[in-house]
Amino acid sequence: TVKAKATNGIVEGTGIYVFNTTATLHAIANYGYQFSQWSDGNTENPRIITVSSDTIVTALFEAADYTIMATSNNNKLGLVEGAGTYKYGTTATITAVPAHGYKFTAWSDGDKTNPRRIIVTENMLFSADFEKTTFNYNGHEINLDSPWKRVSMCEAIKDAPIFKDVHLMIANPKKYAKAFIENGADYITFHYEAMESE
């Protein structure tokens, strides 16, 4: 008699055989697993054995490898960490990291969780979408990627009952100072070395 044991899979070919005949054993893995070896170290699959006595073998299986691909819709806007090869049933964590001036909006499947934990069950592909960061005040949505847009932000809060202290960390701040003053800035500071020589 040829018997076989297995976890995370099955073995075909067991049964009663005539002495000195051959039996062919075939280890078949469950989904998410792959055959590793037999309990005696043999790695052949299918495996042919000559039956000379009652025999019991065990098929060993291990979790299969799957690839998690995670990309950015534009590498200039942001990057994604966590892509790689993972074992079936393990957890992969992917993180969208926006570049300065940009923000993460959603993954390609619409999920907005960031960082995002994924139970690995198959090869998977995710793409992170990024967009420019905006400032919203009283319905004004303002892009912050240029000095002139920052002037617009100042204008948007011109009538707000607050002291508006503006620190211009930009090149040639003199070029923009008047516009900030006209649009509500109460106090302006800047770095002298950022001034262009005249």
GIGI-V419222 format. One record per helix or strand of 3 or more residues. SS is the DSSP state (h for helix, s for strand). FROM is the first residue (numbers start at 0). TO is the last residue. Records with the same first field share a line. If there is no record, write none. Layout:
SS->FROM-TO, FROM-TO
This chain:
s->1-5, 8-11, 21-28, 32-37, 46-49, 54-62, 64-71, 77-80, 83-86, 90-97, 101-106, 115-118, 123-131, 133-136, 139-142, 164-167, 186-189
h->146-155, 173-181, 191-193
